Amino acid sequence: MEISIPLFLHRIQYRGVDKMNVIVDLCVVPIGVGVSVSHYIVACEKVIKEAGLDSQLHAYGTNIEGEWDAVFAAVKRCHEVVHDMGAPRITTSIRVGTRIDRPQTMQDKIDSVENKLKNDGMP
């Protein structure tokens, strides 16, 4: 069975190189470190900020947007940092979204829903 990958994936030009943007919902959970994990989450948030990525912390994780490789490099770095802090195990849940028809930010997605709420769910 052959899988065809479309060549028209939404990409941006950055310094002459094609890049694909992604929005990720990341939830990193250190295991074997006790009940409170907030200082581990702070460390991951610092990694994301230092990577220069746009992000929004929420109650059960962080939404991150940026170029695919940069986002996943930050996810890897979060694991490295949390292990370096003493966590013997980490479980991570990731939801990934890409869009090929047009650019879309996290804020665009939020604004779309909020505008519909103001109009009783109508576009």
C-alpha positions in Angstrom: 0.0 0.0 0.0 1.4 3.4 -1.0 0.7 6.5 1.0 0.5 9.8 -0.8 1.6 12.9 1.0 0.3 16.1 -0.5 2.9 18.6 -1.4 0.7 21.6 -0.6 1.0 21.5 3.2 0.8 25.0 4.7 4.4 26.1 5.2 6.0 29.5 5.8 9.2 30.7 4.3 11.8 31.5 6.9 15.3 32.4 5.7 14.5 30.6 2.4 13.6 27.3 4.1 10.2 25.7 4.3 8.8 25.3 7.8 5.5 23.7 9.0 3.7 25.4 11.9 1.9 23.3 14.5 -0.2 23.8 17.6 0.4 21.3 20.4 -1.4 20.7 23.6 1.3 19.3 26.0 0.8 17.7 29.4 4.0 16.6 31.1 3.5 14.5 34.3 6.6 13.5 36.3 6.1 10.2 38.1 7.7 9.2 41.4 8.2 12.7 42.7 5.4 13.1 45.2 2.0 14.9 45.0 3.0 18.4 44.0 4.6 18.8 40.5 4.3 22.5 40.0 8.0 23.2 40.2 8.6 20.7 37.4 5.9 22.5 35.3 7.6 25.8 36.0 10.8 24.3 34.6 9.0 23.2 31.4 7.4 26.6 31.0 10.8 28.2 31.2 12.1 25.8 28.5 9.2 26.8 26.2 9.7 30.5 26.8 13.5 30.2 26.3 12.8 28.5 23.0 10.9 31.7 21.9 7.6 29.8 21.4 4.1 31.2 21.9 2.3 29.3 24.6 -0.7 29.4 26.9 -0.6 27.7 30.2 -3.9 26.1 31.3 -5.0 24.0 34.2 -4.0 20.6 32.7 -1.1 21.5 30.4 0.2 24.1 28.0 -0.8 25.0 24.4 2.3 25.7 22.3 2.5 27.0 18.7 5.4 27.4 16.4 7.5 25.7 13.8 7.3 21.9 14.1 10.9 21.1 14.8 11.2 24.0 17.4 8.1 22.8 19.2 9.2 19.2 19.4 12.7 20.2 20.4 11.2 22.0 23.3 9.1 19.0 24.3 12.3 16.9 24.3 14.1 19.5 26.3 11.3 19.5 28.9 11.8 15.8 29.4 15.6 16.3 29.8 15.1 19.1 32.3 12.5 17.2 34.4 14.7 14.1 34.4 17.7 16.2 35.5 15.5 17.5 38.3 15.2 14.0 39.7 12.1 12.6 38.1 12.7 8.9 37.4 9.7 8.6 35.0 7.6 11.0 32.9 4.4 10.4 31.1 3.4 13.0 28.5 0.2 13.5 26.5 0.4 15.4 23.3 -2.3 16.5 20.9 -1.0 17.9 17.7 -2.8 20.0 15.1 -1.6 21.3 11.7 -3.6 23.1 9.1 -2.9 23.1 5.4 -5.4 25.5 3.9 -4.4 28.7 5.8 -2.4 30.0 8.7 -4.1 29.8 12.1 -2.9 30.8 15.6 -4.2 29.6 19.0 -5.8 33.0 19.4 -7.6 32.7 16.1 -9.1 29.5 17.3 -10.2 31.0 20.6 -11.6 34.2 18.8 -13.6 32.0 16.4 -15.4 30.2 19.3 -15.9 33.4 21.3 -17.4 35.2 18.3 -19.8 32.3 17.8 -20.8 32.4 21.4 -21.7 36.1 21.1 -23.9 35.2 18.2 -25.6 32.2 19.8 -23.4 29.8 18.0 -24.0 31.2 14.5 -21.1 31.9 12.2 
